[in-house]
Each structure stands twice: as C-alpha cells, then as structure tokens.
Amino acid sequence: MAFELDKVVPWGRSLAEYIQLFNLTNSDLDKKIISFGDGPASFNSEMYALNKTIISLDPLYQFTKNSIEDRISETKVAVMEQMKANQDNYIWTTIKNTEELEQIRMQAMSTFIKDFEVGKRQRRYINHELPNPTNYMDLEFELGLSSHFLILYSQLGLDFHLKAISEMLRISKEIRIFPILDLNGGVPDILYEIIKHFNNDFCIRIDTCEYEFQKNGNRMLVILHK
Ligand SMILES: C[S@@+](CC[C@H](N)C(=O)[O-])C[C@H]1O[C@@H](n2cnc3c(N)ncnc32)[C@H](O)[C@@H]1O
C-alpha cells in the first residue's frame, strides 16, 4: 500500500532529545550514522550544523516541503488534544507541561522544515520505506537508529520488524531502537521474539537511558555485530 501523507501524523524530536534517548556520547556523535523513520525530527539538521555525518530515511521525504508543513499544521491540534487527554501516561519533569511540549516539538519541526530542501539535495534526507532494502553497502554505517517507530508501532507485526531490523543490521555495525514500549505503554511480545531471532548471531543488550517521557519508556534495544 502506498505511503499516504494524509495518514501520517508528523511529529519530530530534537538532537538534545536523541542524545538522551539513545545515550549518544561525543564519540557516538562522530560516527557515521543512519537514522530510520526520522520524519520531521531536527536531529539531522542539528547534526549537520555540527559537521557530523548523518543520513535520515523516511517515506515522508517523498513529499514537498509545503505539503509536509501543511500536514504538520493540520495535525498539530489533534495531537496536542490527545496528549492533554493522556497526560497521565507521561512524566512531566524535563518537559513541564503540554504547552512546553508543543513549543519544543514545533521548534524541532520548524528546524527540519527550514533544512529539508537543502538536505534533500545533499542526500541527507532520503525517501525510503522500511522494510524495503536500501542501496547502501554492507556495514557502511557505524550506527543505525530508530526513534519512536520500530517496536513502538508493534502492530506492524513481527515479520515487518525482522525484515526491517535485518536490513538495518546489514548496513550498520550497531543499531539502537528506542523505546521498547508500544503505543499503549506496555512491552510488546514482539520484543522477545526479536531478541530470540537475533540472539544467536548478534550481541543484544537492553540499556537504560536518561530520557523518560512515556512512563517506563527509558530503555532501548541495542543490537551489535559480534
Ligand atoms: C512518531 S514519528 C518519529 C519521528 C522521529 N524519529 C522522532 O523520534 O522524532 C514516526 C516516523 O516513522 C515514519 N514511518 C512510517 N512508516 C515507515 C516505514 N515503513 N519506514 C520508515 N519510516 C516510517 C513516519 O513517516 C514518521 O516520520
């Protein structure tokens, strides 16, 4: 099925948030990084401004800047209403309230929007839909990331996840997936199935991270080549 913009709820995080949610050290930031399902996050733009090597993949990047921007405006109100209705599922210490959340997210997405066309020309934003194969070489990247996409959308199913993660591991020496909760805030069964599937051939860890916004959502799955 084609990836349709009117079904997407664009929502993006900042470099500061990515650093906390993936435990990114200074030496991690110097690695050659590929980030899957990056959407309208400002991670790529902010990394590029720091002269770091980063490529973001997302099917969202097939659309024009104007249509992505319109879609962000269209969905913002509904997303914020949902956040307000479900406030108890989140921890309001770093981000103090829904107004601050909206301001942080809109700032990240506006940084992305300003950078999108230049970044697309520089091939930092690539239209790609998991679990399709990419054109990159085996182990071309030192680190592959997935923030708030894989595992969170556990309804995509085990087969989707195994294919997507296999492709991520084909081109990345190490991958990190955050969070390991689904949209209902529970640990989905597919997490255990994923671990079971890759456990023999890879090193697998679950690490605790500094970032916890979704309650109990402070852990990431790390898979490394042996
Ligand atoms: C909740 S957003 C997370 C954006 C960003 N990673 C962040 O944490 O701020 C989920 C993203 O997954 C993307 N997505 C949806 N289906 C995808 C697929 N099959 N392959 C790759 N990305 C996909 C969406 O376009 C969207 O940008």
The ligand as an ORCA input file, in Angstrom:
! r2SCAN-3c Opt
* xyz 0 1
  C       6.469      9.104     15.544
  S       7.403      9.548     14.116
  C       9.031      9.628     14.829
  C       9.896     10.649     14.135
  C      11.326     10.767     14.696
  N      12.052      9.527     14.593
  C      11.306     11.238     16.124
  O      11.512     10.413     17.031
  O      11.089     12.414     16.354
  C       7.405      8.028     13.186
  C       8.010      8.171     11.811
  O       8.033      6.887     11.168
  C       7.855      7.106      9.789
  N       7.441      5.862      9.118
  C       6.205      5.352      8.960
  N       6.250      4.204      8.257
  C       7.550      3.992      7.954
  C       8.253      2.952      7.245
  N       7.605      1.904      6.732
  N       9.598      3.038      7.146
  C      10.278      4.084      7.704
  N       9.662      5.090      8.379
  C       8.323      5.034      8.512
  C       6.806      8.201      9.726
  O       6.800      8.842      8.467
  C       7.243      9.110     10.865
  O       8.086     10.129     10.415
*
